Amino acid sequence: MEAFLVSTGVVALAEIGDKTQLLAFLLAAKFRKPLPIVCGILVATVANHTFAAAIGTWLTTLAGPDVMRWVIGLAFLGMAGWTLIPDKLDEGDAKLAKYGVFVTTVIAFFLAEMGDKTQIATVALAARYHALFAVVAGTTLGMMLANVPAVYLGDRIAHRVPIRLVHGIAAAIFAVLGIATLLGAGAQFGM
C-alpha cells in the first residue's frame, strides 16, 4: 500500500507543470474533445509506466542490495533537483493530429514521457519498492490526477496553481526518499 500511495503522490506532484501536463493543455485546446484525450493519456501512461517499472524491477536483479541502495538513493536525490527545473513543451510533441484525437494523444504522451522525470521516477520507485503493480497503479493514478483536470479545466486552472510551490513539495519528497534510502530505509525488503 505504501508503494501505491507514495507513487501516486510523488508523480501527481511532479507532473504539475511537467511537459506532459503542458501537452495535455495543448491537446485539450486543439481538439476540444476531453474524453478521447483522457483515454489516450491513460493508455499511454499504463504502457509507458509498465515498461519503466519493469526496468526498475529488473535493475534490482543486476546488483546487490548495497549497490542498489546507493543507486536508488542518488536517483531520488537527482529527481529532487530535476523537479525544480521547469519543463518546456517540444513543438514536435503535438504534431501528430492527422491520426485522430485518441491515437494522437497516445503517441504524443508515450513519446513525451520517454526519459521524462515521471518515467525515471517510476523506474526508481519500482526498484525501491519491488512492487511493479502497485507502482504502476500509483504512478498512473498520479498522472491522471494531474492531467485530467488539465484536460477538462485547461486555462481556467493553469494560472491558479502555484507551480513553484508544488515543485518544491515534490522535490522535498524525492529528497526525503533519497536520504531515507541512503540511510538504509527499506533494508528489511532486501534493499
Contacts in CASP RR format, 6 or more apart in sequence:
PFRMAT RR
TARGET T0000
AUTHOR 0000-0000-0000
METHOD contacts of the structure
MODEL  1
MEAFLVSTGVVALAEIGDKTQLLAFLLAAKFRKPLPIVCGILVATVANHT
FAAAIGTWLTTLAGPDVMRWVIGLAFLGMAGWTLIPDKLDEGDAKLAKYG
VFVTTVIAFFLAEMGDKTQIATVALAARYHALFAVVAGTTLGMMLANVPA
VYLGDRIAHRVPIRLVHGIAAAIFAVLGIATLLGAGAQFGM
1 134 0 8 1.000
2 129 0 8 1.000
3 125 0 8 1.000
3 128 0 8 1.000
3 129 0 8 1.000
3 131 0 8 1.000
3 134 0 8 1.000
3 135 0 8 1.000
3 138 0 8 1.000
4 131 0 8 1.000
4 134 0 8 1.000
4 135 0 8 1.000
4 137 0 8 1.000
4 138 0 8 1.000
4 141 0 8 1.000
5 138 0 8 1.000
6 125 0 8 1.000
6 129 0 8 1.000
6 173 0 8 1.000
6 177 0 8 1.000
7 122 0 8 1.000
7 125 0 8 1.000
7 129 0 8 1.000
7 134 0 8 1.000
7 135 0 8 1.000
7 137 0 8 1.000
7 138 0 8 1.000
7 139 0 8 1.000
7 141 0 8 1.000
7 142 0 8 1.000
8 138 0 8 1.000
8 139 0 8 1.000
8 141 0 8 1.000
8 142 0 8 1.000
8 145 0 8 1.000
9 138 0 8 1.000
9 142 0 8 1.000
9 173 0 8 1.000
10 121 0 8 1.000
10 125 0 8 1.000
10 170 0 8 1.000
10 173 0 8 1.000
10 174 0 8 1.000
10 177 0 8 1.000
11 118 0 8 1.000
11 121 0 8 1.000
11 122 0 8 1.000
11 138 0 8 1.000
11 139 0 8 1.000
11 142 0 8 1.000
11 143 0 8 1.000
11 146 0 8 1.000
12 141 0 8 1.000
12 142 0 8 1.000
12 143 0 8 1.000
12 145 0 8 1.000
12 146 0 8 1.000
13 166 0 8 1.000
13 167 0 8 1.000
13 169 0 8 1.000
13 170 0 8 1.000
13 173 0 8 1.000
14 79 0 8 1.000
14 83 0 8 1.000
14 117 0 8 1.000
14 118 0 8 1.000
14 121 0 8 1.000
14 167 0 8 1.000
14 170 0 8 1.000
14 174 0 8 1.000
15 21 0 8 1.000
15 118 0 8 1.000
15 142 0 8 1.000
15 143 0 8 1.000
15 145 0 8 1.000
15 146 0 8 1.000
15 147 0 8 1.000
16 146 0 8 1.000
16 161 0 8 1.000
16 163 0 8 1.000
16 166 0 8 1.000
16 167 0 8 1.000
16 170 0 8 1.000
17 86 0 8 1.000
17 87 0 8 1.000
17 161 0 8 1.000
17 163 0 8 1.000
17 166 0 8 1.000
17 167 0 8 1.000
18 87 0 8 1.000
18 116 0 8 1.000
18 117 0 8 1.000
18 118 0 8 1.000
18 146 0 8 1.000
19 87 0 8 1.000
19 88 0 8 1.000
19 89 0 8 1.000
19 90 0 8 1.000
19 93 0 8 1.000
19 112 0 8 1.000
19 116 0 8 1.000
20 109 0 8 1.000
20 112 0 8 1.000
20 113 0 8 1.000
20 116 0 8 1.000
20 118 0 8 1.000
20 143 0 8 1.000
20 147 0 8 1.000
21 146 0 8 1.000
21 147 0 8 1.000
21 150 0 8 1.000
22 87 0 8 1.000
22 88 0 8 1.000
22 89 0 8 1.000
23 89 0 8 1.000
23 93 0 8 1.000
23 94 0 8 1.000
23 108 0 8 1.000
23 109 0 8 1.000
23 112 0 8 1.000
24 37 0 8 1.000
24 41 0 8 1.000
24 147 0 8 1.000
24 150 0 8 1.000
24 151 0 8 1.000
25 150 0 8 1.000
25 151 0 8 1.000
25 154 0 8 1.000
25 155 0 8 1.000
25 158 0 8 1.000
26 89 0 8 1.000
26 93 0 8 1.000
26 94 0 8 1.000
27 37 0 8 1.000
27 94 0 8 1.000
27 101 0 8 1.000
27 104 0 8 1.000
27 105 0 8 1.000
27 108 0 8 1.000
27 151 0 8 1.000
28 34 0 8 1.000
28 37 0 8 1.000
28 150 0 8 1.000
28 151 0 8 1.000
28 152 0 8 1.000
28 154 0 8 1.000
29 154 0 8 1.000
29 155 0 8 1.000
30 94 0 8 1.000
30 97 0 8 1.000
31 37 0 8 1.000
31 97 0 8 1.000
31 101 0 8 1.000
31 104 0 8 1.000
33 101 0 8 1.000
34 151 0 8 1.000
34 152 0 8 1.000
36 101 0 8 1.000
36 102 0 8 1.000
36 105 0 8 1.000
37 101 0 8 1.000
37 102 0 8 1.000
37 105 0 8 1.000
37 151 0 8 1.000
38 144 0 8 1.000
38 147 0 8 1.000
38 148 0 8 1.000
38 151 0 8 1.000
38 152 0 8 1.000
39 102 0 8 1.000
39 105 0 8 1.000
40 102 0 8 1.000
40 105 0 8 1.000
40 106 0 8 1.000
40 109 0 8 1.000
41 105 0 8 1.000
41 109 0 8 1.000
41 143 0 8 1.000
41 144 0 8 1.000
41 147 0 8 1.000
41 148 0 8 1.000
41 151 0 8 1.000
42 140 0 8 1.000
42 144 0 8 1.000
43 106 0 8 1.000
44 105 0 8 1.000
44 106 0 8 1.000
44 107 0 8 1.000
44 108 0 8 1.000
44 109 0 8 1.000
44 110 0 8 1.000
44 113 0 8 1.000
45 109 0 8 1.000
45 113 0 8 1.000
45 139 0 8 1.000
45 140 0 8 1.000
45 143 0 8 1.000
45 144 0 8 1.000
46 136 0 8 1.000
46 140 0 8 1.000
47 110 0 8 1.000
48 109 0 8 1.000
48 110 0 8 1.000
48 113 0 8 1.000
48 114 0 8 1.000
48 119 0 8 1.000
48 122 0 8 1.000
49 113 0 8 1.000
49 118 0 8 1.000
49 119 0 8 1.000
49 122 0 8 1.000
49 135 0 8 1.000
49 136 0 8 1.000
49 139 0 8 1.000
49 140 0 8 1.000
49 143 0 8 1.000
50 132 0 8 1.000
50 136 0 8 1.000
52 119 0 8 1.000
52 120 0 8 1.000
52 122 0 8 1.000
52 123 0 8 1.000
52 126 0 8 1.000
52 139 0 8 1.000
53 122 0 8 1.000
53 123 0 8 1.000
53 125 0 8 1.000
53 126 0 8 1.000
53 132 0 8 1.000
53 135 0 8 1.000
53 136 0 8 1.000
53 139 0 8 1.000
54 126 0 8 1.000
54 132 0 8 1.000
55 123 0 8 1.000
55 126 0 8 1.000
56 122 0 8 1.000
56 123 0 8 1.000
56 124 0 8 1.000
56 126 0 8 1.000
56 127 0 8 1.000
57 126 0 8 1.000
57 127 0 8 1.000
57 130 0 8 1.000
57 132 0 8 1.000
59 68 0 8 1.000
59 71 0 8 1.000
59 123 0 8 1.000
59 127 0 8 1.000
60 68 0 8 1.000
60 127 0 8 1.000
60 130 0 8 1.000
63 71 0 8 1.000
65 187 0 8 1.000
65 190 0 8 1.000
65 191 0 8 1.000
68 127 0 8 1.000
68 191 0 8 1.000
69 181 0 8 1.000
69 182 0 8 1.000
69 184 0 8 1.000
69 187 0 8 1.000
69 191 0 8 1.000
70 182 0 8 1.000
71 127 0 8 1.000
72 124 0 8 1.000
72 127 0 8 1.000
72 128 0 8 1.000
72 178 0 8 1.000
72 181 0 8 1.000
72 191 0 8 1.000
73 124 0 8 1.000
73 177 0 8 1.000
73 178 0 8 1.000
73 179 0 8 1.000
73 181 0 8 1.000
73 182 0 8 1.000
74 178 0 8 1.000
74 182 0 8 1.000
75 120 0 8 1.000
75 123 0 8 1.000
75 124 0 8 1.000
75 127 0 8 1.000
75 178 0 8 1.000
76 124 0 8 1.000
76 128 0 8 1.000
76 174 0 8 1.000
76 175 0 8 1.000
76 177 0 8 1.000
76 178 0 8 1.000
76 181 0 8 1.000
77 174 0 8 1.000
77 175 0 8 1.000
77 178 0 8 1.000
77 179 0 8 1.000
77 182 0 8 1.000
78 174 0 8 1.000
79 117 0 8 1.000
79 120 0 8 1.000
79 121 0 8 1.000
79 124 0 8 1.000
79 171 0 8 1.000
79 174 0 8 1.000
80 171 0 8 1.000
80 172 0 8 1.000
80 174 0 8 1.000
80 175 0 8 1.000
80 178 0 8 1.000
81 171 0 8 1.000
81 174 0 8 1.000
82 117 0 8 1.000
82 120 0 8 1.000
83 117 0 8 1.000
83 167 0 8 1.000
83 168 0 8 1.000
83 170 0 8 1.000
83 171 0 8 1.000
83 174 0 8 1.000
84 167 0 8 1.000
84 168 0 8 1.000
84 171 0 8 1.000
86 163 0 8 1.000
86 167 0 8 1.000
90 112 0 8 1.000
93 108 0 8 1.000
93 111 0 8 1.000
93 112 0 8 1.000
94 108 0 8 1.000
96 103 0 8 1.000
96 104 0 8 1.000
96 107 0 8 1.000
96 108 0 8 1.000
97 104 0 8 1.000
98 104 0 8 1.000
99 107 0 8 1.000
113 119 0 8 1.000
118 139 0 8 1.000
118 143 0 8 1.000
121 139 0 8 1.000
121 174 0 8 1.000
122 135 0 8 1.000
122 136 0 8 1.000
122 139 0 8 1.000
125 135 0 8 1.000
125 139 0 8 1.000
126 132 0 8 1.000
126 135 0 8 1.000
126 136 0 8 1.000
128 177 0 8 1.000
128 181 0 8 1.000
128 186 0 8 1.000
128 191 0 8 1.000
129 135 0 8 1.000
129 189 0 8 1.000
130 189 0 8 1.000
149 157 0 8 1.000
150 157 0 8 1.000
150 158 0 8 1.000
180 186 0 8 1.000
181 191 0 8 1.000
184 191 0 8 1.000
END
